[in-house]
Amino acid sequence: MESLLSDLPDHVSGETLTEMLSTRINELISTDFSRLLTLLYRIDIDETQLRRLLRDHPDEDAGLIIARLILAREEEKAATRASFRRSDNDNDIPEDERW
């Protein structure tokens, strides 16, 4: 996740991770909004979904909303990678012929 959480301890709960990420996002909202937008683009956050959530929950912390979206997206990407790894192990293509 880029350098949003560069000082992350080895073991952290999901709730703590969400809090740390939301704090960092709120800092970026205040200090470097264009960098935040770039990070959200690179992480592949659905802009339509983000706008809808921010609009539908105006009293909720924007950093917390964005943090939850980022973590959900990272989980989706990890699941996708895992499914491709399983399918790669299931075939009989020699390693030198894979691409």
N, C-alpha and C positions, 0 to 999 in steps of 0.2 A: 504494500500500500504506500509506495513511495516513501517519503520521509515524514508522513503524518504522525507516526509513532516511533521515532528513532530511539527513544530511551525506554523501550518496552522490556519489562522484566521477563525472565524465562517462563514463569508460570503465572498466568493471570486469569481471573474468572471472566466470563462473558460480560457480566454487568460492569466490572471494572474496566474492561477493554472499551465498552461502549461509552462509559463516562470519560475516559482519557481521550478517546477519539473525538467526542463531542466538544470537549474543552479546546482541543487543538483546532477543530473546525471553526468554532466561534472566534478564536484568535485570528484565523485566516479571513473570516467574514469582515472583521474589523480592520485588519492591517494589510491584507493582500488578496482581495477578492478575485482578481484575475488569476492568481496562482491556484486558488481553490477551484475555479472553473476548469482550469487546465487539468488538475488532478481528477476531478469528477469525470471529465471526458476520457482521460487515460484509463480510469478504472471501469469505464463504460456504464455509468449510472444513467438510467432512462430519464431524460429531461422532462418528458411529459408526466411521468409518474412523480418525479420530484416536485414539479410545479403544482400538481394536483394535491399532493400531501401538504405542501406548505400553505396552499390556499384553504384547504379543508380544516387545517389545524393551526389557525393564526395565533393562538395563545400558547402553543407548545414551543419549546426551545428548538430553533431551526437547526442548531448543531446536533441535537439529539436525533432529529428526524433524518438528517443527512448521514449521521453515523450508523443508524440502523440500516439505511439503504446500502451503504458501503459494505457493511458486514454481511448482509444478505447476498449482495452481488458476489462477494468473495467466496461465500459458501457455494453459490451456484457454479462458479468457475472451478472450484476444487472438485465438486461432484462430477462436472463434465470431464475434467482431466482424469479423474479416477476411472470413469467409464471407458475412456479411450485406452487407458493403460490395461484394463482388463481385456478389452477386445484385441489389443496388440499381443497379449500373451496367449490368446486363444488360437492364433493362426500359426501356420507352419511356414511362413516366409522366412528364408534365411536372413540373418542380420545384415549381410552385405548387399542384399537386394531391397531392403526397406528404404523408404524416403520420407 
